[in-house]
Amino acid sequence: EGIPQLRAAASLSVRTGLDMADPIDLKKHIRSIPDFPKPGILFYDISTLLAHPKAWHATIEQMAETVKAYKPDVLAGIESRGFLLAAPLAIALGTGFVMLRKKGKLPGITVRHTYALEYGTDTIEIQADAVDKGKRVVLVDDLLATGGTMAAAVTLLEQVGAVVPAAACIIELTFLEGRKKLPVPVEALLKYDS
């Protein structure tokens, strides 16, 4: 059993150029943009992480290591940056991948869930046949802030019969306490306290 894992690690190291013994500081590859999308908000931009091959590969590998403990059959990505993370993560884990999108963006029969925002409401949807009942679906997004969208996504997945053992993200803004809104454990690679 240890030999295939060793081969996989060696293969990853050759394929990505990563030195598995020398971890990359992922926070160095995320830039902070003040006053975006409105004054007073500090936006954590992952586009610089995505553009850096070694940091991006390290992100996927670290997420895969964390998420595999939950034994997912499928990963669900939340529109739109959640897709960027969930799709390659599904390949790394050998799982399927489904999309949770804003209202009206998916073809075919959909199931929707409307949830409250600070000012108003929003709606997310999944295709009605995207997940077989009883399948283990780990929810994936780039960032956990207030937790409203992730909590709604868990509700939607459970509505279609999925078992949601956990949610995972790259960044958690701990000061917003979004984790408290979620009925499942949350795995975050990076935490920001302000």
DOLUMTI-606494 format. One record per residue: residue in one letter; y negated, x, z negated of N, C-alpha, C in turn. Coordinates in Angstrom, 1 decimal. Atoms other than C-alpha are relative to their C-alpha. Layout:
BEGIN
+------+--------+--------+--------+--------+--------+--------+--------+--------+--------+
! rest !    nyy !    nxx !    nzz !   cayy !   caxx !   cazz !    cyy !    cxx !    czz !
+------+--------+--------+--------+--------+--------+--------+--------+--------+--------+
!    a !      Y !      X !      Z !      Y !      X !      Z !      Y !      X !      Z !
...
+------+--------+--------+--------+--------+--------+--------+--------+--------+--------+
# end
This chain:
BEGIN
+------+--------+--------+--------+--------+--------+--------+--------+--------+--------+
! rest !    nyy !    nxx !    nzz !   cayy !   caxx !   cazz !    cyy !    cxx !    czz !
+------+--------+--------+--------+--------+--------+--------+--------+--------+--------+
!    e !    1.2 !    0.8 !    0.0 !    0.0 !    0.0 !    0.0 !   -1.3 !    0.9 !    0.0 !
!    g !    1.1 !   -0.8 !    0.1 !   -2.4 !    2.8 !   -0.8 !   -0.3 !    0.7 !    1.3 !
!    i !    0.2 !   -0.8 !   -1.2 !   -1.9 !    4.6 !    2.5 !   -0.8 !   -0.8 !    1.0 !
!    p !    0.8 !    0.8 !   -0.9 !   -3.2 !    1.7 !    4.7 !   -1.5 !   -0.1 !   -0.4 !
!    q !    1.4 !    0.1 !    0.5 !   -6.3 !    1.4 !    2.5 !   -0.7 !    1.4 !    0.2 !
!    l !    0.5 !   -1.4 !   -0.3 !   -6.8 !    5.2 !    2.8 !   -0.3 !    0.1 !    1.4 !
!    r !    0.3 !   -0.1 !   -1.4 !   -6.5 !    5.0 !    6.5 !   -1.2 !   -0.9 !    0.4 !
!    a !    1.1 !    0.9 !   -0.3 !   -8.9 !    2.0 !    6.6 !   -1.3 !    0.7 !   -0.4 !
!    a !    1.2 !   -0.7 !    0.4 !  -11.5 !    4.0 !    4.6 !   -0.3 !    1.2 !    0.8 !
!    a !    0.2 !   -1.2 !   -0.8 !  -11.0 !    7.1 !    6.7 !   -0.5 !   -0.5 !    1.4 !
!    s !    0.4 !    0.6 !   -1.3 !  -11.4 !    4.9 !    9.9 !   -1.4 !   -0.5 !   -0.1 !
!    l !    1.3 !    0.5 !    0.2 !  -14.5 !    3.3 !    8.5 !   -1.0 !    1.2 !    0.0 !
!    s !    0.9 !   -1.1 !    0.1 !  -16.0 !    6.7 !    7.7 !   -0.2 !    0.7 !    1.3 !
!    v !    0.1 !   -0.6 !   -1.3 !  -15.3 !    8.0 !   11.2 !   -0.9 !   -0.9 !    0.9 !
!    r !    0.6 !    1.0 !   -0.9 !  -16.5 !    4.8 !   12.9 !   -1.5 !   -0.1 !   -0.3 !
!    t !    1.4 !    0.2 !    0.4 !  -19.8 !    4.5 !   10.9 !   -0.7 !    1.3 !   -0.3 !
!    g !    0.7 !   -1.3 !    0.4 !  -20.5 !    8.1 !   10.0 !   -0.3 !    0.0 !   -1.5 !
!    l !    0.3 !    0.0 !    1.5 !  -20.6 !    7.1 !    6.3 !    0.9 !    1.0 !   -0.7 !
!    d !   -0.7 !   -0.8 !    0.9 !  -19.6 !    9.5 !    3.7 !    0.3 !   -0.9 !   -1.2 !
!    m !   -0.3 !    1.0 !    0.9 !  -17.7 !    7.1 !    1.4 !   -0.3 !    0.5 !   -1.5 !
!    a !    0.3 !   -0.5 !    1.3 !  -18.4 !    9.4 !   -1.6 !   -1.5 !    0.1 !   -0.3 !
!    d !    1.4 !   -0.1 !    0.1 !  -22.1 !    9.4 !   -1.0 !   -0.7 !   -1.3 !    0.3 !
!    p !    0.5 !    1.4 !   -0.2 !  -23.4 !    5.8 !   -1.4 !   -1.5 !    0.1 !    0.5 !
!    i !    1.4 !    0.1 !   -0.5 !  -26.6 !    4.8 !    0.4 !   -0.8 !   -0.9 !   -1.0 !
!    d !    0.9 !    0.9 !    0.8 !  -29.5 !    3.4 !   -1.7 !   -0.6 !   -1.0 !    0.9 !
!    l !    0.4 !    1.1 !   -0.9 !  -29.9 !    0.1 !    0.1 !   -1.5 !   -0.4 !   -0.2 !
!    k !    1.4 !    0.4 !    0.3 !  -33.2 !   -0.7 !   -1.6 !   -1.0 !    0.8 !    0.8 !
!    k !    0.9 !   -0.8 !   -0.8 !  -34.8 !    2.2 !    0.3 !   -0.2 !   -0.5 !    1.5 !
!    h !    0.0 !    0.5 !   -1.4 !  -34.1 !    0.3 !    3.6 !   -0.5 !   -1.4 !    0.1 !
!    i !    0.6 !    1.4 !    0.0 !  -35.7 !   -3.0 !    2.6 !   -1.5 !    0.2 !   -0.3 !
!    r !    1.5 !   -0.1 !    0.2 !  -39.5 !   -3.2 !    3.0 !   -0.5 !   -1.2 !   -0.7 !
!    s !    0.7 !    1.1 !    0.7 !  -41.8 !   -5.3 !    0.9 !   -1.3 !   -0.3 !    0.7 !
!    i !    1.2 !    0.4 !   -0.7 !  -44.5 !   -7.3 !    2.7 !   -0.8 !   -1.0 !   -0.9 !
!    p !    0.8 !    0.9 !    0.8 !  -47.2 !   -8.7 !    0.5 !   -0.7 !   -1.2 !    0.8 !
!    d !    0.7 !    1.1 !   -0.5 !  -48.7 !  -12.1 !    1.1 !    0.6 !   -0.6 !    1.3 !
!    f !   -0.8 !    0.6 !   -1.1 !  -46.0 !  -13.3 !    3.5 !    1.0 !   -0.9 !   -0.6 !
!    p !    0.7 !    0.7 !   -1.1 !  -45.5 !  -16.1 !    4.5 !   -1.3 !   -0.6 !   -0.5 !
!    k !    1.3 !    0.5 !    0.4 !  -48.5 !  -17.1 !    2.3 !   -0.5 !    0.9 !   -1.2 !
!    p !    0.5 !   -0.9 !    1.0 !  -50.8 !  -15.4 !   -0.2 !    0.7 !   -0.2 !   -1.4 !
!    g !   -0.7 !    0.0 !    1.3 !  -49.2 !  -14.4 !   -3.5 !    1.5 !    0.2 !    0.0 !
!    i !   -1.4 !   -0.2 !   -0.1 !  -45.7 !  -14.0 !   -2.2 !    0.3 !    1.4 !    0.5 !
!    l !   -0.5 !   -1.3 !   -0.4 !  -44.0 !  -10.6 !   -1.9 !    1.3 !   -0.3 !    0.8 !
!    f !   -1.2 !    0.3 !   -0.8 !  -41.5 !  -10.9 !    1.0 !    0.9 !    1.2 !    0.1 !
!    y !   -0.9 !   -1.1 !   -0.2 !  -38.4 !   -8.7 !    1.0 !    0.6 !   -0.1 !    1.4 !
!    d !   -0.3 !    0.0 !   -1.5 !  -37.8 !   -7.9 !    4.7 !    1.3 !    0.8 !    0.2 !
!    i !   -1.2 !   -0.7 !   -0.3 !  -34.2 !   -7.0 !    5.6 !    0.1 !    0.5 !    1.4 !
!    s !   -0.1 !   -0.4 !   -1.4 !  -35.0 !   -6.3 !    9.3 !    0.1 !    1.5 !    0.0 !
!    t !   -0.1 !   -1.5 !    0.0 !  -35.4 !   -2.6 !    8.4 !    1.4 !    0.5 !   -0.4 !
!    l !   -1.4 !   -0.3 !    0.3 !  -32.0 !   -2.6 !    6.8 !    0.9 !   -0.3 !    1.2 !
!    l !   -0.8 !    0.3 !   -1.1 !  -30.5 !   -4.3 !    9.8 !   -0.1 !    1.1 !    1.1 !
!    a !    0.3 !   -0.9 !   -1.1 !  -32.0 !   -1.7 !   12.1 !    0.5 !    1.4 !   -0.3 !
!    h !   -0.5 !   -1.3 !    0.4 !  -30.6 !    1.3 !   10.1 !    1.6 !   -0.1 !    0.1 !
!    p !   -1.5 !    0.1 !   -0.2 !  -26.9 !    1.8 !   11.3 !    0.8 !    0.3 !   -1.3 !
!    k !   -0.8 !   -0.3 !    1.1 !  -25.6 !    3.5 !    8.2 !   -0.2 !   -0.9 !   -1.2 !
!    a !    0.3 !    0.9 !    1.1 !  -27.4 !    1.3 !    5.7 !    0.6 !   -1.4 !    0.3 !
!    w !   -0.5 !    1.3 !   -0.4 !  -26.3 !   -1.9 !    7.6 !    1.6 !    0.0 !   -0.2 !
!    h !   -1.5 !   -0.1 !    0.2 !  -22.6 !   -0.7 !    7.7 !    0.3 !    0.0 !   -1.5 !
!    a !   -0.2 !   -0.1 !    1.5 !  -22.8 !    0.2 !    4.0 !   -0.2 !   -1.4 !   -0.6 !
!    t !    0.3 !    1.3 !    0.5 !  -24.2 !   -3.3 !    3.3 !    1.3 !   -0.9 !    0.2 !
!    i !   -1.2 !    0.8 !   -0.3 !  -21.3 !   -5.0 !    5.1 !    1.2 !    0.4 !   -0.8 !
!    e !   -1.2 !   -0.5 !    0.8 !  -18.7 !   -2.8 !    3.4 !   -0.1 !   -0.4 !   -1.4 !
!    q !    0.1 !    0.4 !    1.4 !  -20.1 !   -3.4 !    0.0 !    0.2 !   -1.5 !   -0.3 !
!    m !   -0.2 !    1.4 !    0.1 !  -20.3 !   -7.1 !    0.6 !    1.5 !   -0.4 !    0.1 !
!    a !   -1.5 !    0.3 !   -0.2 !  -16.7 !   -7.2 !    1.9 !    0.8 !    0.3 !   -1.2 !
!    e !   -0.7 !   -0.4 !    1.2 !  -15.5 !   -5.4 !   -1.2 !   -0.2 !   -1.0 !   -1.1 !
!    t !    0.3 !    1.0 !    1.0 !  -17.2 !   -7.9 !   -3.4 !    0.6 !   -1.4 !    0.3 !
!    v !   -0.4 !    1.4 !   -0.4 !  -16.4 !  -11.1 !   -1.5 !    1.6 !   -0.1 !    0.1 !
!    k !   -1.4 !    0.1 !   -0.2 !  -12.7 !  -10.3 !   -0.9 !    0.7 !   -0.4 !   -1.2 !
!    a !   -0.6 !    0.4 !    1.3 !  -11.9 !  -10.9 !   -4.6 !    0.1 !   -1.5 !   -0.1 !
!    y !    0.0 !    1.5 !    0.1 !  -12.6 !  -14.6 !   -4.0 !    0.9 !   -0.6 !    1.0 !
!    k !   -1.1 !    0.4 !   -0.9 !   -9.9 !  -14.8 !   -1.3 !   -0.5 !   -1.1 !    1.0 !
!    p !    0.5 !    1.0 !   -0.9 !  -12.0 !  -16.7 !    1.3 !    0.9 !   -0.2 !    1.2 !
!    d !   -0.6 !    0.3 !   -1.3 !  -10.4 !  -18.4 !    4.3 !   -1.1 !    0.0 !    1.1 !
!    v !    1.1 !    0.1 !   -0.9 !  -13.8 !  -18.9 !    5.8 !   -1.3 !    0.4 !   -0.7 !
!    l !    1.3 !   -0.2 !    0.5 !  -17.4 !  -17.7 !    5.3 !   -1.0 !   -1.0 !    0.6 !
!    a !    1.0 !    0.9 !   -0.6 !  -20.3 !  -20.1 !    5.7 !   -1.4 !    0.7 !   -0.2 !
!    g !    1.4 !   -0.6 !    0.0 !  -23.7 !  -18.7 !    6.7 !   -1.0 !   -1.0 !    0.0 !
!    i !    1.2 !    0.9 !    0.0 !  -27.0 !  -20.4 !    6.0 !   -1.0 !    0.5 !    1.0 !
!    e !    1.0 !   -0.4 !   -1.1 !  -29.4 !  -20.5 !    8.9 !   -1.3 !    0.6 !   -0.6 !
!    s !   -0.5 !   -0.8 !   -1.2 !  -30.7 !  -18.1 !   10.0 !    0.5 !    1.4 !   -0.4 !
!    r !   -0.4 !   -1.3 !    0.4 !  -30.5 !  -14.8 !    8.2 !    1.4 !    0.1 !   -0.6 !
!    g !   -1.3 !    0.0 !    0.5 !  -27.3 !  -15.8 !    6.6 !    1.1 !    0.2 !    1.1 !
!    f !   -0.9 !   -0.2 !   -1.1 !  -25.7 !  -15.8 !   10.0 !    0.2 !    1.5 !    0.3 !
!    l !    0.0 !   -1.5 !   -0.2 !  -26.6 !  -12.1 !   10.4 !    1.0 !    0.7 !   -0.9 !
!    l !   -0.9 !   -0.6 !    1.0 !  -24.6 !  -11.3 !    7.3 !    1.4 !   -0.5 !    0.1 !
!    a !   -1.3 !    0.6 !    0.1 !  -21.8 !  -13.8 !    7.4 !    0.9 !    0.4 !    1.2 !
!    a !   -0.9 !   -0.2 !   -1.2 !  -20.6 !  -13.1 !   11.0 !    0.7 !    1.4 !   -0.1 !
!    p !   -0.7 !   -1.3 !    0.1 !  -19.9 !   -9.3 !   10.6 !    0.8 !    0.1 !   -1.2 !
!    l !   -0.8 !    0.0 !    1.2 !  -18.6 !   -9.9 !    7.1 !    1.3 !   -0.7 !    0.3 !
!    a !   -1.2 !    0.7 !   -0.4 !  -16.1 !  -12.4 !    8.5 !    0.9 !    0.9 !    0.8 !
!    i !   -0.8 !   -0.9 !   -0.8 !  -14.9 !   -9.8 !   11.0 !    0.6 !    1.0 !   -1.0 !
!    a !   -0.5 !   -1.0 !    0.9 !  -14.6 !   -7.2 !    8.2 !    1.1 !   -0.6 !   -0.9 !
!    l !   -1.0 !    0.6 !    0.9 !  -12.6 !   -9.6 !    6.0 !    1.2 !   -0.7 !    0.8 !
!    g !   -1.1 !    0.7 !   -0.7 !  -10.5 !  -11.2 !    8.8 !    0.0 !   -1.5 !   -0.2 !
!    t !    0.1 !    1.4 !    0.2 !  -11.8 !  -14.7 !    8.1 !   -0.7 !   -0.7 !    1.1 !
!    g !    0.8 !    0.8 !   -1.0 !  -13.4 !  -17.5 !   10.1 !   -1.5 !    0.0 !   -0.5 !
!    f !    1.4 !    0.1 !    0.3 !  -17.2 !  -18.1 !   10.1 !   -0.5 !   -1.4 !    0.5 !
!    v !    0.7 !    1.3 !   -0.4 !  -19.1 !  -21.5 !   10.1 !   -1.4 !    0.1 !   -0.3 !
!    m !    1.4 !    0.0 !    0.2 !  -22.7 !  -22.2 !   10.3 !   -0.5 !   -1.3 !   -0.7 !
!    l !    0.8 !    1.1 !    0.6 !  -24.9 !  -24.4 !    8.1 !   -1.4 !    0.1 !    0.6 !
!    r !    1.2 !    0.0 !   -0.8 !  -27.9 !  -25.4 !   10.1 !   -1.0 !   -1.1 !   -0.4 !
!    k !    1.0 !    1.1 !    0.2 !  -31.1 !  -27.4 !    9.9 !    0.4 !   -1.2 !    0.8 !
!    k !   -0.3 !    1.3 !   -0.6 !  -30.9 !  -31.0 !   10.9 !   -0.3 !    0.0 !    1.5 !
!    g !    0.2 !    0.1 !   -1.5 !  -30.4 !  -31.6 !   14.7 !    0.3 !    1.2 !    0.8 !
!    k !   -0.2 !   -1.2 !   -0.7 !  -29.3 !  -28.1 !   15.6 !    1.5 !    0.2 !    0.4 !
!    l !   -1.4 !   -0.2 !   -0.3 !  -25.5 !  -28.5 !   15.8 !    0.5 !   -1.1 !    0.9 !
!    p !   -0.5 !    1.0 !   -0.8 !  -23.7 !  -30.3 !   18.5 !    1.2 !   -0.8 !   -0.6 !
!    g !   -1.2 !    0.8 !    0.5 !  -21.0 !  -33.0 !   17.9 !   -0.3 !   -0.7 !   -1.2 !
!    i !    0.1 !    0.8 !    1.2 !  -20.4 !  -35.0 !   14.8 !   -0.3 !    0.9 !   -1.1 !
!    t !    0.3 !   -0.9 !    1.1 !  -22.1 !  -33.5 !   11.8 !   -0.1 !   -0.8 !   -1.3 !
!    v !    0.2 !    0.6 !    1.4 !  -22.3 !  -34.1 !    8.0 !   -1.2 !    0.7 !   -0.5 !
!    r !    1.3 !   -0.6 !    0.5 !  -25.7 !  -33.6 !    6.4 !   -0.2 !   -0.3 !   -1.4 !
!    h !    0.4 !    0.1 !    1.4 !  -27.1 !  -33.2 !    3.0 !   -1.5 !    0.3 !   -0.1 !
!    t !    1.5 !   -0.1 !    0.1 !  -30.8 !  -33.8 !    2.2 !   -0.2 !    0.4 !   -1.5 !
!    y !    0.2 !   -0.5 !    1.3 !  -32.2 !  -32.0 !   -0.8 !   -1.5 !    0.2 !   -0.3 !
!    a !    1.4 !   -0.1 !    0.4 !  -35.5 !  -31.7 !   -2.7 !   -0.6 !    1.4 !    0.1 !
!    l !    0.7 !   -1.3 !    0.0 !  -38.0 !  -28.9 !   -2.1 !   -1.2 !   -0.2 !   -1.0 !
!    e !    1.2 !    0.1 !    0.9 !  -41.1 !  -28.2 !   -4.2 !   -0.9 !   -1.1 !    0.5 !
!    y !    0.8 !    1.1 !   -0.6 !  -43.1 !  -30.4 !   -1.8 !    0.8 !   -0.6 !    1.2 !
!    g !   -0.7 !    0.7 !   -1.1 !  -40.9 !  -32.8 !    0.2 !    1.5 !    0.2 !   -0.1 !
!    t !   -1.4 !   -0.2 !    0.0 !  -37.3 !  -32.5 !    1.3 !    0.4 !    0.8 !    1.3 !
!    d !   -0.5 !   -0.7 !   -1.2 !  -35.1 !  -30.6 !    3.8 !    1.4 !   -0.5 !    0.1 !
!    t !   -1.4 !    0.4 !   -0.3 !  -31.7 !  -31.3 !    5.4 !    0.7 !    1.1 !    0.6 !
!    i !   -0.9 !   -1.0 !   -0.7 !  -28.8 !  -29.0 !    6.3 !    1.2 !   -0.8 !    0.4 !
!    e !   -1.2 !    0.6 !   -0.5 !  -25.8 !  -29.9 !    8.3 !    1.1 !    1.0 !    0.3 !
!    i !   -1.2 !   -0.7 !   -0.5 !  -22.3 !  -28.7 !    9.2 !    0.7 !   -0.9 !    0.9 !
!    q !   -0.9 !    0.8 !   -0.9 !  -20.0 !  -29.8 !   12.0 !    1.1 !   -0.6 !   -0.9 !
!    a !   -0.9 !    0.8 !    0.8 !  -17.7 !  -32.5 !   10.6 !    1.4 !    0.7 !    0.0 !
!    d !   -1.3 !   -0.7 !   -0.1 !  -14.6 !  -30.5 !   11.7 !    0.0 !    1.5 !   -0.1 !
!    a !    0.1 !   -1.5 !    0.1 !  -15.8 !  -27.0 !   10.9 !    1.0 !    0.6 !   -1.1 !
!    v !   -0.8 !   -0.5 !    1.1 !  -13.7 !  -26.6 !    7.7 !    1.1 !   -1.0 !   -0.3 !
!    d !   -1.1 !    0.9 !    0.4 !  -10.3 !  -28.0 !    6.9 !    0.0 !   -0.2 !   -1.5 !
!    k !    0.0 !    0.3 !    1.4 !  -10.0 !  -29.7 !    3.6 !    0.8 !    1.0 !   -0.8 !
!    g !   -0.7 !   -0.9 !    0.8 !   -9.0 !  -27.4 !    0.8 !   -0.1 !    1.5 !    0.3 !
!    k !    0.2 !   -1.4 !   -0.3 !  -10.0 !  -24.2 !    2.5 !   -1.0 !    0.6 !   -0.9 !
!    r !    0.9 !   -0.7 !    0.9 !  -11.7 !  -21.6 !    0.4 !   -1.2 !    0.6 !    0.8 !
!    v !    1.2 !   -0.4 !   -0.8 !  -15.3 !  -21.0 !    1.7 !   -1.0 !    0.7 !   -0.9 !
!    v !    1.1 !   -0.7 !    0.7 !  -17.6 !  -18.4 !    0.3 !   -1.3 !   -0.1 !    0.8 !
!    l !    1.3 !    0.3 !   -0.6 !  -21.2 !  -19.2 !    1.0 !   -0.8 !    1.3 !    0.0 !
!    v !    0.7 !   -1.3 !   -0.2 !  -23.3 !  -16.3 !    2.4 !   -1.5 !   -0.2 !    0.5 !
!    d !    1.4 !    0.0 !   -0.4 !  -27.1 !  -15.8 !    2.7 !   -0.6 !    1.3 !   -0.3 !
!    d !    0.6 !   -1.3 !    0.2 !  -29.4 !  -12.9 !    2.8 !   -0.7 !    0.1 !   -1.4 !
!    l !    0.8 !   -0.1 !    1.2 !  -31.4 !  -13.8 !   -0.3 !    0.2 !   -1.3 !   -0.9 !
!    l !    0.0 !    1.1 !    0.9 !  -31.2 !  -16.0 !   -3.4 !   -1.4 !    0.0 !   -0.7 !
!    a !    1.2 !    0.1 !    0.7 !  -34.6 !  -17.1 !   -4.6 !    0.0 !   -1.1 !   -1.1 !
!    t !    0.0 !    1.1 !    1.0 !  -35.1 !  -20.5 !   -6.3 !    1.4 !   -0.7 !   -0.1 !
!    g !   -1.3 !    0.6 !    0.1 !  -31.5 !  -21.6 !   -5.5 !    0.2 !   -1.3 !    0.6 !
!    g !   -0.1 !    1.3 !   -0.5 !  -32.3 !  -24.9 !   -3.9 !    0.8 !   -0.2 !    1.3 !
!    t !   -0.8 !    0.0 !   -1.3 !  -30.9 !  -24.2 !   -0.4 !    1.4 !    0.3 !   -0.3 !
!    m !   -1.4 !   -0.4 !    0.3 !  -27.8 !  -22.5 !   -1.8 !    0.7 !   -1.1 !   -0.7 !
!    a !   -0.6 !    1.1 !    0.7 !  -27.1 !  -25.3 !   -4.2 !    0.3 !   -1.2 !    0.9 !
!    a !   -0.2 !    1.0 !   -1.0 !  -27.5 !  -27.8 !   -1.4 !    1.2 !    0.3 !    0.9 !
!    a !   -1.1 !   -0.4 !   -0.9 !  -25.1 !  -25.8 !    0.8 !    1.3 !   -0.1 !   -0.7 !
!    v !   -1.2 !    0.1 !    0.7 !  -22.5 !  -25.7 !   -1.9 !    0.4 !   -1.5 !   -0.1 !
!    t !   -0.2 !    1.4 !    0.0 !  -22.8 !  -29.5 !   -2.2 !    0.5 !   -0.5 !    1.3 !
!    l !   -0.4 !    0.3 !   -1.3 !  -22.5 !  -29.9 !    1.5 !    1.4 !    0.4 !    0.3 !
!    l !   -1.4 !   -0.5 !   -0.2 !  -19.4 !  -27.7 !    1.7 !    1.0 !   -0.8 !   -0.7 !
!    e !   -1.0 !    0.8 !    0.8 !  -17.7 !  -29.6 !   -1.1 !    0.1 !   -1.4 !    0.6 !
!    q !    0.0 !    1.3 !   -0.7 !  -18.7 !  -32.9 !    0.7 !    1.0 !   -0.1 !    1.1 !
!    v !   -0.9 !    0.0 !   -1.2 !  -16.6 !  -31.9 !    3.7 !    1.4 !    0.5 !   -0.5 !
!    g !   -1.4 !   -0.3 !    0.5 !  -13.6 !  -30.9 !    1.4 !    0.3 !    1.4 !   -0.2 !
!    a !   -0.2 !   -1.4 !    0.2 !  -14.1 !  -27.2 !    1.1 !    0.1 !    0.3 !   -1.5 !
!    v !    0.1 !   -0.5 !    1.3 !  -13.4 !  -25.3 !   -2.1 !   -0.9 !    1.2 !    0.0 !
!    v !    0.9 !   -1.1 !   -0.1 !  -16.3 !  -23.0 !   -2.8 !    0.1 !    0.8 !   -1.3 !
!    p !   -0.2 !   -0.8 !    1.2 !  -15.3 !  -20.2 !   -5.2 !   -1.2 !    0.9 !   -0.4 !
!    a !    1.1 !   -0.9 !    0.3 !  -18.5 !  -18.2 !   -4.9 !   -1.1 !   -0.1 !    1.1 !
!    a !    1.1 !   -0.2 !   -1.0 !  -21.8 !  -17.5 !   -3.1 !   -0.3 !    1.5 !   -0.1 !
!    a !    0.3 !   -1.4 !   -0.1 !  -22.9 !  -14.0 !   -2.0 !   -1.3 !    0.2 !    0.8 !
!    c !    1.2 !   -0.3 !   -0.7 !  -26.2 !  -12.5 !   -0.9 !   -0.3 !    1.5 !   -0.1 !
!    i !    0.4 !   -1.4 !    0.1 !  -27.8 !   -9.1 !   -0.3 !   -1.0 !    0.1 !   -1.2 !
!    i !    1.1 !   -0.1 !    1.0 !  -30.9 !   -9.8 !   -2.5 !    0.0 !   -1.2 !   -0.9 !
!    e !    0.3 !    1.1 !    0.9 !  -31.4 !  -11.9 !   -5.6 !   -1.3 !    0.3 !   -0.7 !
!    l !    1.3 !   -0.1 !    0.7 !  -34.9 !  -12.5 !   -7.0 !    0.3 !   -0.6 !   -1.4 !
!    t !   -0.4 !    0.5 !    1.3 !  -33.8 !  -12.7 !  -10.6 !   -1.0 !   -0.8 !   -0.8 !
!    f !    1.1 !    0.6 !    0.8 !  -37.2 !  -13.8 !  -12.0 !   -0.2 !   -1.5 !    0.4 !
!    l !    0.1 !    1.4 !   -0.3 !  -36.9 !  -17.1 !  -10.1 !    1.2 !   -0.8 !   -0.5 !
!    e !   -1.1 !    0.6 !    0.7 !  -33.6 !  -17.9 !  -11.9 !    0.8 !   -1.0 !    0.9 !
!    g !   -0.7 !    0.9 !   -0.9 !  -32.0 !  -19.5 !   -8.8 !    1.5 !   -0.1 !   -0.3 !
!    r !   -1.4 !    0.0 !    0.4 !  -28.6 !  -18.6 !  -10.1 !    0.4 !   -1.2 !   -0.9 !
!    k !   -0.3 !    1.1 !    1.0 !  -28.9 !  -21.3 !  -12.8 !    0.2 !   -1.3 !    0.7 !
!    k !   -0.2 !    1.3 !   -0.7 !  -29.0 !  -24.0 !  -10.1 !    1.4 !   -0.1 !    0.7 !
!    l !   -1.3 !    0.0 !   -0.8 !  -25.6 !  -23.0 !   -8.6 !    1.2 !   -0.2 !   -0.9 !
!    p !   -1.2 !    0.3 !    0.7 !  -22.3 !  -24.4 !   -9.8 !    1.1 !    1.0 !    0.2 !
!    v !   -1.0 !   -1.0 !   -0.3 !  -20.5 !  -21.3 !   -8.6 !   -0.5 !    1.4 !   -0.3 !
!    p !    0.4 !   -1.3 !    0.3 !  -20.6 !  -17.6 !   -9.4 !   -0.8 !    0.6 !    1.3 !
!    v !    0.7 !   -0.6 !   -1.1 !  -23.1 !  -15.6 !   -7.3 !    0.1 !    1.5 !   -0.1 !
!    e !   -0.1 !   -1.5 !   -0.1 !  -22.6 !  -12.0 !   -6.1 !   -1.2 !    0.5 !    0.8 !
!    a !    1.2 !   -0.5 !   -0.7 !  -25.8 !  -10.1 !   -5.2 !    0.1 !    1.6 !    0.0 !
!    l !    0.0 !   -1.4 !    0.0 !  -25.9 !   -6.5 !   -4.0 !   -1.2 !    0.7 !   -0.7 !
!    l !    1.3 !   -0.6 !    0.5 !  -29.5 !   -5.9 !   -5.0 !   -0.7 !   -1.1 !   -0.8 !
!    k !    0.8 !    0.9 !    0.8 !  -31.6 !   -7.5 !   -7.7 !   -1.4 !    0.5 !   -0.2 !
!    y !    1.4 !   -0.3 !    0.2 !  -35.4 !   -7.6 !   -7.9 !   -0.5 !   -0.9 !   -1.2 !
!    d !    0.4 !    0.7 !    1.2 !  -37.0 !   -8.5 !  -11.2 !   -1.5 !   -0.5 !    0.1 !
!    s !    1.4 !    0.5 !   -0.1 !  -40.5 !   -9.2 !   -9.8 !   -0.3 !    0.0 !    1.5 !
+------+--------+--------+--------+--------+--------+--------+--------+--------+--------+
# end
